Amino acid sequence: MKMNFIPSNIFTWQNLANLVDILVVWYFLYKVLSMLRGTKAVQLLKGIIIIFGIKLISWALNLHTVSYLMDQLINWGIIVIVIIFQPEIRRGLEHLGRLPFFSSTSNEEGKTKNHLIESLDQAIQYMSKRRIGALITLEMNTGLEEYVETGIDLDAEVTGALLINIFIPNTPLHDGAVIVRNNRISVAAAYLPLSESNTIPKELGTRHRAAVGISEVTDAITIVVSEETGGVMITRNGHMMLDLSRDDYLKYLQAQLKDPNESGTHSILGFLKLSRKKKERQDEKDN
């Protein structure tokens, strides 16, 4: 029996609804995984996947006892998961609340970003001229809860004066990193992972290795002021932008923080432009 291909059988409302359903689920999973990346929850997620894998294997091989134990773990584990993932769930709801159709005014968000950049600029300029070492990490899309837990809670408004005061030498909070979340100083004296990369110049110290380290596991923007030279470095996505001028880092921060939806593209383009500028300045010095 010959069957005729009828395009109208494919382009139906039911098929369109199924396609939308699949896309929504995939987008939800993508956002959840993006939110969990760089947090302790990733390891817990791997454990959950292993448990479900054992459950499937035991079901296929008729291992009744193992299957029963996995069922108990899964049944009771839902309550445990809600407790363990509480910070991530809260952060996800906060992100949902910041979507455009829930946002009050975009002007307020723009003013907040401008205030953040101005405060960072004030602190960077002051500390760079006086060679005061600093390490400031700005949370982007990837959660930094794992590293926030290592710091001292502040939950304060970001101001240049406060950042300067935190990093004044021989004060209780000057060691470690300041982590900025939701345009507020979340913690100070936080510990960041140190990079083992061989591409980091040997003259760079622990702060620089910590900045590169956090950029390798998250999409955070990290600013370093060198205690030895007063030079400014920014890291993101494993890239180092060394010896930045005031114009360089201001343009970069404005590009990254003003339009977070395009931050990935801006990160690569900004890195290439700043690297080219640095090379041109170095060539001028050599000549």
C-alpha positions in Angstrom: 0.0 0.0 0.0 1.5 3.3 -1.0 1.4 6.1 1.5 1.4 9.7 0.4 3.6 12.3 2.2 1.3 15.1 3.4 3.2 18.1 4.9 0.1 19.3 6.7 0.3 16.1 8.9 3.6 17.4 10.3 2.8 21.0 10.8 0.0 20.6 13.2 -0.8 22.4 16.5 -0.2 19.2 18.4 3.3 18.8 17.0 4.1 22.5 17.6 3.0 22.1 21.2 5.2 19.0 21.6 8.2 21.0 20.1 7.6 23.8 22.5 7.3 21.4 25.4 10.7 19.8 24.6 12.4 23.2 24.2 11.0 24.4 27.5 12.3 21.3 29.3 15.8 21.5 27.7 16.0 25.3 28.5 15.0 24.6 32.1 17.7 21.9 32.4 20.3 24.1 30.8 19.6 27.0 33.3 19.6 24.6 36.2 23.0 23.1 35.2 24.4 26.6 34.6 23.3 27.7 38.0 24.8 24.7 39.7 28.1 24.9 37.9 30.9 25.9 40.2 29.1 25.0 43.4 29.2 22.0 45.8 25.8 21.0 44.3 27.6 19.6 41.2 29.1 16.8 43.2 25.7 16.0 44.8 24.2 16.0 41.4 26.7 13.4 40.2 25.8 11.3 43.2 22.1 11.5 42.3 22.9 10.4 38.7 24.9 7.4 40.0 22.0 6.3 42.3 19.6 6.5 39.4 22.1 4.5 37.3 22.3 1.8 39.9 18.5 1.7 40.1 18.2 1.2 36.3 20.9 -1.6 36.3 19.3 -3.4 39.3 15.9 -3.2 37.5 17.3 -4.6 34.3 19.1 -7.5 36.1 16.3 -8.2 38.5 18.4 -7.4 41.6 15.4 -7.0 43.9 17.2 -6.1 47.1 19.4 -3.5 45.4 16.4 -2.1 43.6 14.5 -1.9 46.9 17.3 0.0 48.6 17.6 2.4 45.7 13.8 3.0 45.9 14.1 4.0 49.5 17.0 6.3 48.8 15.1 8.0 46.0 11.9 8.3 48.0 13.5 9.8 51.1 16.2 11.6 49.1 13.7 14.2 47.8 13.4 15.8 51.2 17.2 15.7 51.7 17.7 17.3 48.2 15.4 20.2 49.0 17.4 20.9 52.2 20.8 20.5 50.6 20.0 22.5 47.5 18.3 25.2 49.4 20.8 28.0 48.5 20.6 27.0 44.8 16.8 26.9 44.9 16.7 30.3 46.5 19.1 31.7 43.9 17.1 30.2 41.1 13.9 31.9 42.4 15.8 35.2 42.7 17.0 34.9 39.1 13.3 34.2 38.0 12.2 37.3 39.9 14.8 39.4 38.0 13.4 38.4 34.6 12.2 41.4 32.4 8.5 40.8 32.9 9.0 40.9 36.7 11.5 43.7 36.8 10.2 47.1 38.0 12.4 49.4 35.9 15.4 48.9 33.8 16.6 52.4 34.7 17.1 51.4 38.3 19.1 48.4 37.2 21.3 50.6 35.0 21.9 53.1 37.9 22.9 50.2 40.1 25.4 48.9 37.6 26.8 52.5 37.1 27.2 52.8 40.9 29.0 49.5 41.1 31.4 50.4 38.3 32.1 53.9 39.8 32.7 52.3 43.2 35.1 49.7 41.8 36.9 52.5 39.8 37.3 54.6 42.9 38.8 51.7 44.9 41.0 50.5 42.1 42.5 53.9 41.4 43.2 54.5 45.1 44.8 51.1 45.7 46.7 51.0 42.5 48.4 54.4 43.2 49.4 53.2 46.7 50.2 49.6 45.7 47.6 48.1 48.0 46.9 44.5 47.0 43.2 43.6 46.3 41.2 40.7 45.0 37.5 41.4 44.0 35.3 38.8 42.4 32.0 39.7 40.7 29.5 36.8 40.5 27.9 36.5 37.0 25.8 33.5 35.9 27.6 30.8 37.8 26.8 30.6 41.5 29.7 31.2 43.9 28.1 29.8 47.0 30.9 27.3 47.6 33.4 30.2 47.9 31.0 32.6 49.7 30.8 30.0 52.5 34.6 30.4 53.1 34.4 34.2 53.7 33.1 36.5 56.4 29.6 37.8 55.9 29.1 41.5 55.2 26.0 41.9 53.0 26.9 45.6 52.5 26.4 48.1 49.7 29.3 48.4 47.4 31.2 51.6 47.9 34.7 52.6 47.0 35.5 53.6 50.6 34.4 50.2 52.0 36.5 48.3 49.4 39.5 50.4 50.2 39.0 49.9 53.9 38.7 46.1 53.5 42.1 45.8 51.7 44.1 48.1 53.9 47.1 46.0 55.0 47.2 44.4 58.5 43.5 44.6 58.9 41.3 41.5 59.7 39.7 41.3 56.3 42.5 42.3 53.9 43.6 38.7 53.1 41.4 36.7 50.6 38.8 37.9 48.2 35.8 40.2 48.3 32.8 38.5 46.5 30.1 40.8 45.0 26.7 39.2 44.5 23.6 41.0 43.3 25.5 44.3 43.3 26.3 44.0 47.0 29.4 42.9 48.9 28.4 39.5 50.1 31.6 38.4 51.9 35.2 39.4 52.5 38.3 37.3 53.2 37.0 34.5 51.0 39.2 31.7 49.7 39.4 31.1 45.9 40.9 28.1 44.2 44.5 28.6 43.0 45.3 27.9 39.3 48.0 25.4 38.4 48.4 26.8 34.9 51.9 27.1 33.6 50.9 30.1 31.5 50.8 32.4 34.5 54.0 34.5 34.6 56.2 33.5 37.6 56.3 37.1 38.9 52.6 37.1 39.6 51.6 36.2 43.1 48.9 34.3 45.0 46.2 36.8 44.3 46.7 36.5 40.5 46.7 32.7 40.7 43.5 32.8 42.7 41.9 35.1 40.1 42.9 32.8 37.3 41.7 29.8 39.4 38.2 31.1 39.9 38.0 32.1 36.2 38.8 28.5 35.2 35.8 27.0 37.1 33.2 29.8 36.9 32.3 32.7 34.7 33.0 35.3 37.4 34.8 38.5 36.7 37.8 39.0 39.0 39.8 42.2 39.5 43.3 42.1 40.9 45.4 45.0 42.1 49.1 44.0 42.4 50.7 44.8 45.7 54.2 44.8 44.0 53.5 47.0 41.0 50.0 48.5 41.4 49.1 47.0 38.1 45.4 46.0 37.4 44.5 42.6 36.0 41.1 41.2 35.1 40.3 37.5 34.6 37.3 35.7 33.2 36.8 32.3 31.5 40.4 31.4 31.9 41.7 34.6 30.2 44.1 37.0 31.8 44.1 40.7 30.9 47.2 42.2 32.4 48.4 45.7 33.0 45.1 47.4 32.2 44.8 51.1 32.0 41.8 52.9 33.5 40.1 53.2 30.1 40.7 49.5 29.5 39.1 48.2 32.6 36.2 50.7 32.6 35.3 49.8 29.0 35.5 46.1 29.8 33.4 46.4 33.0 30.8 48.5 31.2 30.5 46.0 28.4 30.2 43.0 30.8 27.9 44.5 33.4 25.6 46.6 31.3 24.4 43.7 29.1 24.8 40.4 30.8 23.0 38.5 28.0 25.9 39.3 25.7 28.6 38.8 28.3 30.1 35.7 26.6 30.6 37.5 23.3 31.9 40.6 25.0 34.3 38.6 27.1 36.0 37.2 24.0 36.0 40.4 22.0 37.1 42.4 25.0 39.9 40.1 25.7 41.2 40.2 22.1 40.9 44.0 22.0 42.7 44.5 25.3 45.4 42.0 24.4 46.0 43.9 21.1 46.2 47.2 22.9 48.7 45.8 25.4 50.8 44.5 22.6 50.8 47.8 20.8 51.8 49.6 24.0 54.6 47.1 24.5 55.8 47.6 20.9 55.9 51.4 21.5 58.0 51.0 24.6 60.4 48.7 22.8 60.8 51.2 20.0 
